[in-house]
């Protein structure tokens, strides 16, 4: 089994351009499946896979976790079938556990403005943190895309950044005026950093190394708590906020799809549900008859 798993991971890395984070996730999920299944790879059947999903749910794991692991197993067995290691793909007809619809959380305009303006003062850290928060909200890029940016990926004059997304696909994303101003100020501090940067990274820590995804998450959480937001929040919340605010202001869904780097429009369409919720809330608060009915 281990040889098959390594071949699959190599395929994901070389052919699909999967990130180290994605490879770790697949290794973990398929490894758990491997520990569950007693049969040889060639003898794995639908009942083995259904039993694995049932065991995951019975063990107290969320249906979303069980569904994600099933998706990893599906991809793995599809690869083995295509490469001729197995004669049939037993995962093909195994249904995904019915998942609850969870709408992405997003911040109000007031909250997001308070958040991006919270880093105060002069010096490397507050200036860097302000630039990070401004850029996350202004562009809607993923945390991995932000930490992966190099200094030469940003065109300050044109207000554009070159982003390397999932599967190493590159796209050009616009950046707003306020975010550009924050980045310009940060770039001066970046040059003044005593220790030279090591690999051209845009966002650095104090030692001059590239800022990690985890460090960016800590920065977002730190300032969210500082303005009184105690619910779970992270860089992805700013991505959702970016998309939701664009949709509320009338942006076309396909434009938002391009800006977010979604390969499928169906992924972007979850924001339409969010927008309907927003519209209903607004209606309930503003319409005279809606107010009467709530009395």
Protein Blocks (a to p, Z undefined) as FASTA:
>chain_A
ZZmmmmmmmmmmmmnopafklmmmmmmmmmmmmmmpmbdfklpcfklmmmmmmmmmmnop
afklmmmmmmmmmmmmmmmmmnopambdfklmmccddddddddddddfklmmmmmmmpgc
edjklmmmmmmmmmmmmnopafklmmmpcfklpcfknopacdddehhiacdddddfklmm
mmmmmmmmmmmpmbacfkopabdcfkopacdfklmmmmmmmmmmmnopabdcdfklmmmm
mmmmmmmnopafklmmmmnopabfklmmmmmmmmmmmmmmmmmmmmmklmmmmZZ
